[in-house]
Amino acid sequence: MDLVNEILGLQRQLTASIGQLKRNGVAFAEAERNYKVELNKRVLDLRDEKMAVTLISLIIHGEKSVAELRLKRDIAKTIYETNLEHINATKLQIRIIENQISREWGNGKNVT
């Protein structure tokens, strides 16, 4: 019965993690959008300032506002990917326990 309770706990945890994944996915998408909008805005600003187009791609990622949004995007991506890995690990734990239950029930049937 302990294994069944453990599976139920992991299933609740999995459901919560999936809900969190959705929230993290939205945060990641918003961070990506904010980064791209600022990046494009700064490229256009630099072009208006008559900066050589070939230099813009070298300089743009060092711009403080762009770099800050890129960092936020990268952090949001890492959180999203970590959440996804947690979901996969939880699924694996559930499968392992299910296999253990199958072995124990299988062994119990052979004994009687």
C-alpha positions in Angstrom: 0.0 0.0 0.0 3.0 2.3 0.6 3.9 2.1 -3.1 0.4 3.0 -4.2 0.4 6.0 -1.9 3.8 7.0 -3.3 2.5 6.8 -6.8 -0.5 8.9 -5.8 1.8 11.5 -4.3 4.0 11.6 -7.4 0.9 11.9 -9.6 -0.2 15.0 -7.6 3.3 16.4 -7.9 3.2 15.7 -11.6 -0.1 17.5 -12.1 1.3 20.5 -10.1 4.5 20.5 -12.2 2.5 20.5 -15.4 0.6 23.5 -14.3 3.8 25.2 -13.4 5.3 24.3 -16.7 2.5 26.2 -18.4 3.2 29.3 -16.3 6.9 29.0 -16.9 6.3 28.5 -20.7 4.3 31.7 -20.8 7.0 33.6 -18.8 9.6 32.3 -21.2 7.6 33.3 -24.3 7.1 36.8 -22.8 10.8 37.2 -22.0 11.7 36.1 -25.5 9.2 38.6 -27.0 10.6 41.4 -24.8 14.1 40.6 -25.8 13.4 40.5 -29.5 11.4 43.7 -29.4 14.2 45.6 -27.6 16.9 44.0 -29.8 15.0 45.2 -33.0 14.4 48.6 -31.5 18.1 49.1 -30.6 19.2 47.9 -34.1 16.9 50.5 -35.7 18.2 53.2 -33.2 21.8 52.4 -34.1 21.0 52.5 -37.8 19.4 55.9 -37.3 22.6 57.0 -35.6 24.4 56.1 -38.8 26.3 53.2 -37.3 27.8 50.8 -39.9 25.4 47.8 -40.4 28.4 45.4 -40.1 29.2 46.8 -36.6 25.6 46.7 -35.3 25.7 42.9 -35.0 28.9 43.1 -33.0 27.8 45.8 -30.7 24.1 45.2 -30.2 24.4 42.3 -27.7 26.6 44.4 -25.5 23.9 47.1 -25.2 22.8 47.1 -21.5 19.1 47.0 -22.2 19.4 44.2 -24.7 21.8 42.2 -22.5 19.5 42.5 -19.5 16.5 41.2 -21.5 18.6 38.5 -23.0 19.6 37.4 -19.5 16.0 37.4 -18.3 15.1 35.3 -21.4 17.9 32.9 -20.7 16.9 32.5 -17.1 13.2 32.0 -18.1 14.3 29.3 -20.6 16.4 27.6 -17.9 13.5 27.5 -15.5 11.2 26.1 -18.2 13.7 23.4 -19.2 14.4 22.5 -15.5 10.6 22.2 -14.9 10.4 19.9 -18.0 13.2 17.7 -16.7 11.4 17.5 -13.3 8.3 16.3 -15.0 10.3 13.7 -16.9 12.0 12.5 -13.7 8.7 12.2 -11.9 7.2 10.2 -14.8 10.3 7.9 -14.5 9.8 7.5 -10.8 6.2 6.5 -11.3 7.1 3.9 -13.9 9.8 2.5 -11.6 7.3 2.1 -8.8 4.6 0.7 -11.1 7.2 -2.0 -12.2 8.0 -2.7 -8.6 4.3 -3.1 -7.8 3.9 -5.5 -10.8 6.9 -7.6 -9.6 5.5 -7.7 -6.0 2.0 -8.6 -7.1 3.4 -11.1 -9.6 5.5 -12.7 -6.9 2.5 -12.8 -4.6 0.4 -14.7 -7.1 3.1 -17.3 -7.6 3.4 -17.9 -3.9 -0.2 -18.8 -3.2 
